[in-house]
Amino acid sequence: MPSGATSAAAADSPTCPAFTVRSPACARLAPGVSASRTGLVDALGEHVQLNPSGALVASLLGEWIEVDGLARELAMRMDLPAQLVRVSLDEFLTDLNRRQLVGLNRSFLAEFGARLALVPIHALEMMTIRVLPVRAFASRRRYPPTVLGVIRACVEAYQPTTWIALGGVVAAYLISLLAMPTVASALFVGSAIAAIIGFTSLVLVASAIAHELAHLLVARATRSRPTGSYAGSGVAGVTFSERASVATAATAAAGPLAGIAFLLLVAAAIVLPYLGAPSRLFDDRLPLAQLLGVLALVVYQAWGFTPATGDGRRLWSAVRRRAQGPGSHA
Ligand SMILES: [Zn+2]
């Protein structure tokens, strides 16, 4: 375990206060990051110089703090209008969040809504001034590089997927009730579809946990110094300092490999009862549908080896080069 990870885990216990409509975000220094008199010290011990205002903000981020309240506190201390402080503070926190120095905890749904509200403006910009929209900022919640930190990040990252799956289950029951001749047959079909959706969502989250834990454990084993874990909407990951190309390649490849291995075990558990009579699998449609769901997730994990993903880019870049710079993530 890298130095600082234990203390970071202990510091993780306070939780972000509940959101309100007016206060959609909380911020806190990322685990392993500490404030100094003139800036921040990152998880690898590197000093990051900040101006006096930045250092003041950093000194107030030791625990989760609601961003509106932080803006009011800063406005009072600096004798400036709160609205002005809030705009600069948002930009500053966004930058620190991108640089893995601060965790931002914002409702994924609110973030999605804000992005959706910008679609007409972006469409207008594309049609009138022919400018492609800038990629929207997606906040990251940051947790310690521990097994519990990674599990928490994965569970939170896939919360939107779980809600979509629940919506699918309700829709399956409603459509079955409308389409089937009797309530009994509708409940049977609805339950079968719900079982497929529920099972696939569960396996998706479990395979994501296997994937990220493998990144974490291999990074520790190869002394790549994992510095944290993070959750965004539908995406979780482990950040680590890359050292030698072999260690980087092993850490990057471990995620998709572990995800695929876990899914193949699940597929084997589904197929095992049918080994004596494989044709029966095609008669029992529920396990067959679950098996197809698992195989689709295998393809999703295997996609991680392609340069279209962060893991794939890191893997192939490490294969090509002997030395890598620090500060990457998986
Ligand atoms: Zn990965």
Residues whose N, C-alpha, C, O or C-beta is under 5 A from the ligand:
A	BS01	ZN	G255 D311 A330
